[in-house]
């Protein structure tokens, strides 16, 4: 069951990336969108610093 979930997740993200990649005509525009999505997730993940206890809930 976990393998099926992993394959479906993989296919979903690949399809999402290909769809967005087809919209942009140049690499710079696509990479700008990737940074727009990825950077907030990176900063909110706690990889750079740890949040205070009251934010972790």
N, C-alpha and C positions, 0 to 999 in steps of 0.2 A: 504494500500500500504506500509506503514511504517513497519507493522508487517511482511509482506512478505520479505521485505528487511532485517529486523533483523534476520529472520529465515535463509535466504540464507547466510548472513554473518556468522552466528553461524555455519552453516553446513560447510562452506568453511574453517573456522579456525579449526574446529574439524578435518576435513579431512586432512588438512595440518599438524596438530600436530600428528595425527595417522600415516600418511605417514612418517614423519621424525622420529617418535618414533620407527617405524618398521625397520628403517635402522640401528639404533644403537643397539648394543647388551647389553650395560650396561647403567645404569642411569647416570653415571658421564659424559659420552660422550654427551648424550642428553642435560644435564643441561649446559654443556659448550657451546653448540650451542645456547641454549636459552639465556644465558648471552651475547653471541656474538651479538645476534639480539636485545635484550632488553636494554642493557646498553647504547648504543649510542642514542637510542630513548629516554631513561630516561633523559640523560644529555642534549640533545637538546630540550627537552620539556619545560625547564625553571622551573622545579619543585625544583631544587636545588638553583638557583639564577635567577635573572632577567637579560636579555640581554640589552645592550644599545639600545637606540632608533633607531640608524641607522641599526641595524641588524634585527629589527622587521619588517621593510619595511611596 
